[in-house]
Amino acid sequence: MSNDGIVLIEIAGEDAGLAVPDNVGIRFFSGSARFHALDGRRFARLSELRRAATDHAATVDLGLKGLRGLKRAS
C-alpha cells in the first residue's frame, strides 16, 4: 500500500492520529492519548472518522493542559 491515501487528522489544533485506507474502509491510528479510545476503529468515510474524533475530544478532558508553564517548587 502506498502513502497516498494516509491523512493526518487534526482536531482543535491537536494531532489526533492517522486515517489509513484499507480494503474495508478507513482505519484510525491514534497519535495522542486523548484519542486512544478510537485507535484501531474502522470508519466507512473520512467524514465519519472526523466527527467521531471531534465528539470524542469534546467528552475527554485529560486535565493536563492547565499544568503547562508551571515551575517546580524549590
A tleap script that builds the chain and sets N, CA, C and O, in Angstrom:
source leaprc.protein.ff14SB
mol = sequence {
  NMET SER ASN ASP GLY ILE VAL LEU ILE GLU
  ILE ALA GLY GLU ASP ALA GLY LEU ALA VAL
  PRO ASP ASN VAL GLY ILE ARG PHE PHE SER
  GLY SER ALA ARG PHE HIE ALA LEU ASP GLY
  ARG ARG PHE ALA ARG LEU SER GLU LEU ARG
  ARG ALA ALA THR ASP HIE ALA ALA THR VAL
  ASP LEU GLY LEU LYS GLY LEU ARG GLY LEU
  LYS ARG ALA CSER
}
set mol.1.N position { 0.847 -1.179 0.000 }
set mol.1.CA position { 0.000 0.000 0.000 }
set mol.1.C position { 0.887 1.235 0.000 }
set mol.1.O position { 1.890 1.276 0.713 }
set mol.2.N position { 0.534 2.233 -0.783 }
set mol.2.CA position { 1.304 3.467 -0.827 }
set mol.2.C position { 0.806 4.431 0.244 }
set mol.2.O position { -0.249 4.213 0.841 }
set mol.3.N position { 1.564 5.490 0.484 }
set mol.3.CA position { 1.206 6.500 1.479 }
set mol.3.C position { 0.208 7.511 0.927 }
set mol.3.O position { -0.201 8.417 1.653 }
set mol.4.N position { -0.191 7.386 -0.321 }
set mol.4.CA position { -1.048 8.392 -0.960 }
set mol.4.C position { -2.357 8.633 -0.240 }
set mol.4.O position { -2.831 9.769 -0.223 }
set mol.5.N position { -2.952 7.642 0.342 }
set mol.5.CA position { -4.257 7.801 0.962 }
set mol.5.C position { -4.225 8.110 2.442 }
set mol.5.O position { -5.287 8.290 3.038 }
set mol.6.N position { -3.069 8.180 3.062 }
set mol.6.CA position { -2.975 8.420 4.503 }
set mol.6.C position { -3.221 9.892 4.790 }
set mol.6.O position { -2.655 10.768 4.135 }
set mol.7.N position { -4.084 10.158 5.788 }
set mol.7.CA position { -4.461 11.527 6.126 }
set mol.7.C position { -4.215 11.761 7.606 }
set mol.7.O position { -4.603 10.949 8.446 }
set mol.8.N position { -3.566 12.880 7.922 }
set mol.8.CA position { -3.392 13.295 9.312 }
set mol.8.C position { -4.676 13.954 9.775 }
set mol.8.O position { -5.178 14.873 9.128 }
set mol.9.N position { -5.207 13.488 10.891 }
set mol.9.CA position { -6.430 14.054 11.457 }
set mol.9.C position { -6.043 15.008 12.577 }
set mol.9.O position { -5.359 14.621 13.525 }
set mol.10.N position { -6.481 16.249 12.461 }
set mol.10.CA position { -6.212 17.262 13.470 }
set mol.10.C position { -7.547 17.769 14.008 }
set mol.10.O position { -8.436 18.153 13.247 }
set mol.11.N position { -7.666 17.762 15.325 }
set mol.11.CA position { -8.897 18.223 15.966 }
set mol.11.C position { -8.528 19.349 16.920 }
set mol.11.O position { -7.740 19.151 17.845 }
set mol.12.N position { -9.090 20.517 16.702 }
set mol.12.CA position { -8.861 21.687 17.556 }
set mol.12.C position { -7.368 21.945 17.769 }
set mol.12.O position { -6.929 22.221 18.886 }
set mol.13.N position { -6.599 21.853 16.693 }
set mol.13.CA position { -5.177 22.136 16.761 }
set mol.13.C position { -4.316 21.025 17.325 }
set mol.13.O position { -3.108 21.203 17.483 }
set mol.14.N position { -4.904 19.893 17.628 }
set mol.14.CA position { -4.158 18.759 18.180 }
set mol.14.C position { -4.099 17.632 17.151 }
set mol.14.O position { -5.117 17.292 16.548 }
set mol.15.N position { -2.916 17.051 16.944 }
set mol.15.CA position { -2.796 15.904 16.051 }
set mol.15.C position { -3.449 14.703 16.716 }
set mol.15.O position { -2.930 14.163 17.693 }
set mol.16.N position { -4.588 14.290 16.181 }
set mol.16.CA position { -5.334 13.178 16.772 }
set mol.16.C position { -4.759 11.835 16.337 }
set mol.16.O position { -4.678 10.905 17.140 }
set mol.17.N position { -4.361 11.728 15.077 }
set mol.17.CA position { -3.824 10.471 14.577 }
set mol.17.C position { -3.885 10.415 13.068 }
set mol.17.O position { -4.028 11.434 12.392 }
set mol.18.N position { -3.773 9.202 12.552 }
set mol.18.CA position { -3.748 8.982 11.113 }
set mol.18.C position { -4.952 8.179 10.652 }
set mol.18.O position { -5.377 7.230 11.311 }
set mol.19.N position { -5.493 8.576 9.511 }
set mol.19.CA position { -6.545 7.827 8.838 }
set mol.19.C position { -5.879 7.064 7.697 }
set mol.19.O position { -5.302 7.666 6.792 }
set mol.20.N position { -5.963 5.733 7.748 }
set mol.20.CA position { -5.284 4.896 6.762 }
set mol.20.C position { -6.319 4.034 6.038 }
set mol.20.O position { -6.976 3.199 6.659 }
set mol.21.N position { -6.464 4.234 4.730 }
set mol.21.CA position { -7.420 3.411 3.994 }
set mol.21.C position { -6.954 1.961 3.915 }
set mol.21.O position { -5.767 1.678 3.753 }
set mol.22.N position { -7.924 1.048 4.036 }
set mol.22.CA position { -7.633 -0.373 3.831 }
set mol.22.C position { -8.739 -0.945 2.958 }
set mol.22.O position { -9.550 -0.189 2.424 }
set mol.23.N position { -8.788 -2.232 2.805 }
set mol.23.CA position { -9.765 -2.833 1.893 }
set mol.23.C position { -11.185 -2.838 2.435 }
set mol.23.O position { -12.109 -3.217 1.715 }
set mol.24.N position { -11.387 -2.426 3.689 }
set mol.24.CA position { -12.722 -2.407 4.302 }
set mol.24.C position { -13.248 -0.987 4.456 }
set mol.24.O position { -14.454 -0.766 4.351 }
set mol.25.N position { -12.382 -0.038 4.698 }
set mol.25.CA position { -12.791 1.344 4.921 }
set mol.25.C position { -11.571 2.169 5.282 }
set mol.25.O position { -10.541 2.113 4.610 }
set mol.26.N position { -11.704 2.934 6.350 }
set mol.26.CA position { -10.607 3.766 6.829 }
set mol.26.C position { -10.339 3.405 8.280 }
set mol.26.O position { -11.238 3.456 9.119 }
set mol.27.N position { -9.111 3.043 8.567 }
set mol.27.CA position { -8.739 2.678 9.945 }
set mol.27.C position { -8.020 3.858 10.582 }
set mol.27.O position { -7.204 4.528 9.949 }
set mol.28.N position { -8.342 4.097 11.856 }
set mol.28.CA position { -7.749 5.205 12.602 }
set mol.28.C position { -6.661 4.686 13.524 }
set mol.28.O position { -6.849 3.699 14.236 }
set mol.29.N position { -5.516 5.367 13.500 }
set mol.29.CA position { -4.406 5.077 14.407 }
set mol.29.C position { -4.145 6.329 15.223 }
set mol.29.O position { -3.718 7.347 14.679 }
set mol.30.N position { -4.396 6.266 16.522 }
set mol.30.CA position { -4.274 7.458 17.359 }
set mol.30.C position { -2.829 7.893 17.510 }
set mol.30.O position { -1.905 7.079 17.514 }
set mol.31.N position { -2.663 9.198 17.633 }
set mol.31.CA position { -1.342 9.774 17.830 }
set mol.31.C position { -1.281 10.569 19.109 }
set mol.31.O position { -0.289 11.245 19.384 }
set mol.32.N position { -2.344 10.491 19.898 }
set mol.32.CA position { -2.455 11.260 21.127 }
set mol.32.C position { -3.248 10.447 22.143 }
set mol.32.O position { -4.187 9.734 21.787 }
set mol.33.N position { -2.866 10.561 23.395 }
set mol.33.CA position { -3.573 9.822 24.455 }
set mol.33.C position { -5.061 10.154 24.481 }
set mol.33.O position { -5.884 9.306 24.825 }
set mol.34.N position { -5.401 11.368 24.122 }
set mol.34.CA position { -6.807 11.790 24.121 }
set mol.34.C position { -7.654 10.938 23.170 }
set mol.34.O position { -8.861 10.809 23.373 }
set mol.35.N position { -7.042 10.362 22.147 }
set mol.35.CA position { -7.788 9.635 21.123 }
set mol.35.C position { -7.532 8.131 21.122 }
set mol.35.O position { -7.930 7.444 20.181 }
set mol.36.N position { -6.883 7.611 22.147 }
set mol.36.CA position { -6.581 6.170 22.202 }
set mol.36.C position { -7.839 5.301 22.167 }
set mol.36.O position { -7.793 4.174 21.674 }
set mol.37.N position { -8.942 5.801 22.675 }
set mol.37.CA position { -10.184 5.015 22.673 }
set mol.37.C position { -10.670 4.719 21.256 }
set mol.37.O position { -11.416 3.762 21.045 }
set mol.38.N position { -10.257 5.525 20.291 }
set mol.38.CA position { -10.665 5.317 18.897 }
set mol.38.C position { -9.632 4.535 18.096 }
set mol.38.O position { -9.879 4.199 16.938 }
set mol.39.N position { -8.487 4.242 18.689 }
set mol.39.CA position { -7.388 3.581 17.992 }
set mol.39.C position { -7.825 2.228 17.435 }
set mol.39.O position { -8.391 1.400 18.148 }
set mol.40.N position { -7.552 2.023 16.148 }
set mol.40.CA position { -7.866 0.753 15.502 }
set mol.40.C position { -9.270 0.651 14.948 }
set mol.40.O position { -9.573 -0.294 14.219 }
set mol.41.N position { -10.138 1.600 15.272 }
set mol.41.CA position { -11.508 1.547 14.753 }
set mol.41.C position { -11.527 1.828 13.263 }
set mol.41.O position { -10.701 2.577 12.741 }
set mol.42.N position { -12.486 1.212 12.593 }
set mol.42.CA position { -12.679 1.432 11.163 }
set mol.42.C position { -13.916 2.296 10.951 }
set mol.42.O position { -14.902 2.212 11.683 }
set mol.43.N position { -13.822 3.119 9.933 }
set mol.43.CA position { -14.923 4.005 9.556 }
set mol.43.C position { -15.159 3.862 8.056 }
set mol.43.O position { -14.228 3.603 7.293 }
set mol.44.N position { -16.402 4.031 7.647 }
set mol.44.CA position { -16.736 3.909 6.234 }
set mol.44.C position { -16.219 5.106 5.443 }
set mol.44.O position { -15.783 4.964 4.301 }
set mol.45.N position { -16.273 6.288 6.059 }
set mol.45.CA position { -15.858 7.514 5.380 }
set mol.45.C position { -15.004 8.374 6.308 }
set mol.45.O position { -15.117 8.289 7.531 }
set mol.46.N position { -14.164 9.189 5.719 }
set mol.46.CA position { -13.309 10.099 6.471 }
set mol.46.C position { -14.144 11.075 7.302 }
set mol.46.O position { -13.765 11.414 8.423 }
set mol.47.N position { -15.263 11.520 6.765 }
set mol.47.CA position { -16.124 12.450 7.499 }
set mol.47.C position { -16.655 11.807 8.791 }
set mol.47.O position { -16.808 12.499 9.798 }
set mol.48.N position { -16.933 10.514 8.777 }
set mol.48.CA position { -17.390 9.818 9.987 }
set mol.48.C position { -16.287 9.752 11.033 }
set mol.48.O position { -16.540 9.910 12.227 }
set mol.49.N position { -15.058 9.517 10.574 }
set mol.49.CA position { -13.920 9.475 11.492 }
set mol.49.C position { -13.719 10.843 12.142 }
set mol.49.O position { -13.543 10.933 13.358 }
set mol.50.N position { -13.744 11.902 11.341 }
set mol.50.CA position { -13.561 13.255 11.888 }
set mol.50.C position { -14.650 13.599 12.895 }
set mol.50.O position { -14.368 14.188 13.938 }
set mol.51.N position { -15.879 13.237 12.592 }
set mol.51.CA position { -16.990 13.518 13.509 }
set mol.51.C position { -16.813 12.749 14.816 }
set mol.51.O position { -17.029 13.303 15.894 }
set mol.52.N position { -16.426 11.487 14.729 }
set mol.52.CA position { -16.216 10.679 15.938 }
set mol.52.C position { -15.078 11.245 16.777 }
set mol.52.O position { -15.180 11.301 18.002 }
set mol.53.N position { -13.993 11.666 16.127 }
set mol.53.CA position { -12.853 12.230 16.855 }
set mol.53.C position { -13.225 13.560 17.508 }
set mol.53.O position { -12.829 13.831 18.641 }
set mol.54.N position { -13.981 14.383 16.795 }
set mol.54.CA position { -14.416 15.668 17.351 }
set mol.54.C position { -15.333 15.452 18.543 }
set mol.54.O position { -15.164 16.095 19.579 }
set mol.55.N position { -16.298 14.558 18.407 }
set mol.55.CA position { -17.212 14.253 19.511 }
set mol.55.C position { -16.459 13.677 20.699 }
set mol.55.O position { -16.732 14.038 21.844 }
set mol.56.N position { -15.522 12.792 20.434 }
set mol.56.CA position { -14.747 12.169 21.497 }
set mol.56.C position { -13.900 13.206 22.236 }
set mol.56.O position { -13.837 13.194 23.466 }
set mol.57.N position { -13.255 14.096 21.496 }
set mol.57.CA position { -12.418 15.131 22.114 }
set mol.57.C position { -13.238 16.033 23.029 }
set mol.57.O position { -12.737 16.514 24.045 }
set mol.58.N position { -14.494 16.261 22.669 }
set mol.58.CA position { -15.363 17.118 23.476 }
set mol.58.C position { -15.738 16.461 24.804 }
set mol.58.O position { -16.097 17.150 25.759 }
set mol.59.N position { -15.656 15.137 24.865 }
set mol.59.CA position { -16.057 14.438 26.088 }
set mol.59.C position { -14.881 14.026 26.968 }
set mol.59.O position { -15.075 13.628 28.117 }
set mol.60.N position { -13.656 14.119 26.432 }
set mol.60.CA position { -12.470 13.682 27.165 }
set mol.60.C position { -11.678 14.893 27.628 }
set mol.60.O position { -11.294 15.740 26.821 }
set mol.61.N position { -11.437 14.971 28.929 }
set mol.61.CA position { -10.604 16.034 29.474 }
set mol.61.C position { -9.509 15.377 30.291 }
set mol.61.O position { -9.764 14.821 31.358 }
set mol.62.N position { -8.293 15.446 29.783 }
set mol.62.CA position { -7.186 14.806 30.485 }
set mol.62.C position { -6.679 15.652 31.641 }
set mol.62.O position { -5.916 15.168 32.476 }
set mol.63.N position { -7.093 16.904 31.697 }
set mol.63.CA position { -6.709 17.764 32.803 }
set mol.63.C position { -5.244 18.137 32.816 }
set mol.63.O position { -4.737 18.555 33.857 }
set mol.64.N position { -4.547 18.005 31.714 }
set mol.64.CA position { -3.115 18.279 31.694 }
set mol.64.C position { -2.781 19.657 31.128 }
set mol.64.O position { -1.709 20.192 31.409 }
set mol.65.N position { -3.663 20.226 30.354 }
set mol.65.CA position { -3.336 21.497 29.714 }
set mol.65.C position { -3.120 22.607 30.720 }
set mol.65.O position { -2.314 23.502 30.465 }
set mol.66.N position { -3.791 22.589 31.832 }
set mol.66.CA position { -3.619 23.615 32.844 }
set mol.66.C position { -2.283 23.542 33.548 }
set mol.66.O position { -1.920 24.481 34.256 }
set mol.67.N position { -1.534 22.457 33.382 }
set mol.67.CA position { -0.259 22.295 34.056 }
set mol.67.C position { 0.903 22.867 33.261 }
set mol.67.O position { 2.009 22.972 33.793 }
set mol.68.N position { 0.695 23.231 32.038 }
set mol.68.CA position { 1.775 23.781 31.218 }
set mol.68.C position { 2.254 25.095 31.806 }
set mol.68.O position { 1.454 25.930 32.227 }
set mol.69.N position { 3.550 25.267 31.830 }
set mol.69.CA position { 4.125 26.517 32.290 }
set mol.69.C position { 4.353 26.605 33.786 }
set mol.69.O position { 4.921 27.584 34.269 }
set mol.70.N position { 3.919 25.593 34.528 }
set mol.70.CA position { 4.143 25.619 35.969 }
set mol.70.C position { 5.597 25.308 36.263 }
set mol.70.O position { 6.226 24.518 35.559 }
set mol.71.N position { 6.120 25.917 37.282 }
set mol.71.CA position { 7.512 25.677 37.668 }
set mol.71.C position { 7.548 24.839 38.931 }
set mol.71.O position { 6.663 24.928 39.782 }
set mol.72.N position { 8.562 24.042 39.036 }
set mol.72.CA position { 8.746 23.178 40.188 }
set mol.72.C position { 9.095 24.025 41.409 }
set mol.72.O position { 9.926 24.931 41.342 }
set mol.73.N position { 8.447 23.713 42.508 }
set mol.73.CA position { 8.731 24.423 43.754 }
set mol.73.C position { 10.098 24.050 44.270 }
set mol.73.O position { 10.497 22.889 44.182 }
set mol.74.N position { 10.831 25.020 44.811 }
set mol.74.CA position { 12.170 24.761 45.325 }
set mol.74.C position { 12.122 24.260 46.751 }
set mol.74.O position { 13.165 23.990 47.345 }
savepdb mol mol.pdb
quit
